[in-house]
């Protein structure tokens, strides 16, 4: 615990020096001061309506429709935004590939904005947050060492904090394969099979499974398969954006 406190202070000190040497500029308009100014933040568009991800059927509030529930291991997927929004995709890319961890605070605000809207309009079922734990999609240890953090875990931590739910990182990635983003869509399902493992007691709870971007749903579905075998009840995916 003491080591984590020291590392946290070191990181804050480093970020303070970097802010002086390399001032932050808004990704959208170039205004100095932050990675995204307040005016440009509201150019981030949330997905107001949630549909069945795999067949696009509406009126299901993010749940998988009856047909898709028989094909996949997830019970629903919530998608906050669209990767085609250049501001959102820039925030995600600079977090993942340029290691700008300060973006996580902006993305946290976006997540809260999304959930507050959904609660107000009652567009998502309340029960998915009952007796739930929040689980991030894991990185392989080698990739985690290279990047220094798991962006999905950072996002999951923010969601757990917002809903006052426990965060659990017992889902691990045991196999390192080619990144999904570099593969054609028709090869992603086979590429991700048998990559994950649950290390822990029987779950017996609902799960909010968190990742940054979804394209085919193969990664979330494979994680859900492992989690259901470990005793999970309902599993809902949450992602920042659909790619």
Rosetta blueprint (number, residue, H / E / L):
1 X L
2 X H
3 X H
4 X H
5 X H
6 X H
7 X H
8 X H
9 X H
10 X H
11 X H
12 X H
13 X H
14 X H
15 X H
16 X H
17 X H
18 X H
19 X H
20 X H
21 X H
22 X L
23 X L
24 X L
25 X E
26 X L
27 X L
28 X L
29 X L
30 X L
31 X L
32 X E
33 X L
34 X L
35 X L
36 X L
37 X L
38 X H
39 X H
40 X H
41 X H
42 X L
43 X L
44 X L
45 X L
46 X L
47 X L
48 X L
49 X L
50 X L
51 X L
52 X L
53 X L
54 X L
55 X L
56 X L
57 X L
58 X L
59 X L
60 X L
61 X L
62 X L
63 X E
64 X L
65 X L
66 X H
67 X H
68 X H
69 X H
70 X L
71 X L
72 X L
73 X L
74 X L
75 X L
76 X E
77 X E
78 X E
79 X E
80 X E
81 X E
82 X E
83 X L
84 X L
85 X L
86 X H
87 X H
88 X H
89 X H
90 X H
91 X H
92 X H
93 X H
94 X H
95 X H
96 X H
97 X H
98 X L
99 X L
100 X L
101 X L
102 X L
103 X H
104 X H
105 X H
106 X H
107 X H
108 X H
109 X H
110 X H
111 X H
112 X H
113 X H
114 X H
115 X H
116 X H
117 X H
118 X H
119 X H
120 X H
121 X H
122 X L
123 X L
124 X L
125 X L
126 X H
127 X H
128 X H
129 X H
130 X L
131 X L
132 X E
133 X E
134 X E
135 X E
136 X E
137 X L
138 X L
139 X L
140 X E
141 X H
142 X H
143 X H
144 X H
145 X H
146 X H
147 X H
148 X L
149 X L
150 X L
151 X H
152 X H
153 X H
154 X H
155 X H
156 X H
157 X H
158 X H
159 X H
160 X H
161 X H
162 X H
163 X H
164 X L
165 X L
166 X E
167 X E
168 X E
169 X L
170 X L
171 X E
172 X E
173 X E
174 X L
175 X L
176 X L
177 X L
178 X L
179 X L
180 X H
181 X H
182 X H
183 X L
184 X L
185 X H
186 X H
187 X H
188 X H
189 X H
190 X H
191 X H
192 X H
193 X L
194 X L
195 X L
196 X E
197 X E
198 X E
199 X L
200 X L
201 X L
202 X L
203 X L
204 X L
205 X L
206 X E
207 X E
208 X E
209 X E
210 X E
211 X E
212 X E
213 X E
214 X E
215 X L
216 X L
217 X L
218 X H
219 X H
220 X H
221 X H
222 X H
223 X H
224 X H
225 X H
226 X H
227 X H
228 X H
229 X H
230 X L
231 X L
232 X L
233 X L
234 X L
235 X E
236 X E
237 X E
238 X E
239 X E
240 X E
241 X E
242 X E
243 X L
